Amino acid sequence: MTTPPPSPTSPDDLVHVEKLRQAYRTMKTEIHKVIVGQDEVVDELFMALFCRGHCLLIGVPGLAKTLMISTLARVLSLSFNRIQFTPDLMPADITGTEVIQEDKTTGTRQLAFIRGPIFANVILADEINRTPPKTQAALLESMQDYTVTVGGRRHDLQRPFFVLATQNPIEQEGTYPLPEAQLDRFLFMVKVDYPAVDEEREILRRTTEERSATIQPILDAAEIQSLQQIVRRVPVADHVMDYALRLTRSTRITTDEALPWCREWLSWGAGPRASQALILGGKARALLQGRFYVAAEDVRSVAHPVLRHRIITSYAAEADGITTDKVVDRLLQEVQPNTSAALEDGKLPKVVSRG
């Protein structure tokens, strides 16, 4: 017998929603003791974390990307390692390696696995496009399967496991662009922009004085994994799921569902992982907003970080200065949710739960 999906108004669910909402507010307060502004970036990092996803951060140097990630790990009581990607970095420098160790008591020798920096809860892959594809690929198994294979043996990674990779959008000489298959592994591509003038003034004040902030940990690993499970249980109405599907399927230029202008502006559209990411991101945003149901606005809010690295603009679009963000802007303008279905007979459509 199939277990029915949980009611969106059950007391247990409401307790979990309130717990996450309060923890979220407290965590943002703690992070802003160190980080000035960047509210949208912080929100997207939290959403990705609670979705069990990974993030690719795009921003010029000096925008506190590393500080933001390390502060996030401190707030969540998680272990943190930074890996600086360079052209001479080898896969074993990330995953670890096997060495021969001698037992001084018996004189016997045996292979022992020395763990690499990938064995932490939060991994900062700094300037990931500075290292060759062979080393970039060392992250693929860990990001997808939460394991590392060395010498034919699989080693489990700690949970939760969160990879945050950074790229510098300016200097591309001597870099190795991530292939589309690896970009698709990142739930969000997060753009870190320059601060506003008032925010930059506060940054100057904080960083040129002798002061240090004390960060209080809010959640631990067990609580984070519990909240990650709750995110998966958030129900999604049919019209919201259809809206997410229409957003992604409208970009697939080889199908009849593609919008005419997408065929001109795009050379490749978003795949099924984009649809999954829209729904998962919408679930996390709904919980952080204090709701146990996903609205179309939740899907719209995560469309940019979900789609900007999963669609490829054509040469003609690039020549006209059309970026993937502009494509998503027009997509959100022309593809609207079916609100008439949601209001039919004064009731929401059938609610389905996706684990």
Order of alpha helices (4+ residues) and beta strands (2+ residues): alpha-alpha-beta-alpha-beta-alpha-beta-beta-beta-alpha-alpha-beta-beta-beta-alpha-beta-alpha-alpha-beta-alpha-alpha-beta-alpha-alpha-alpha-beta-alpha-alpha-alpha-beta
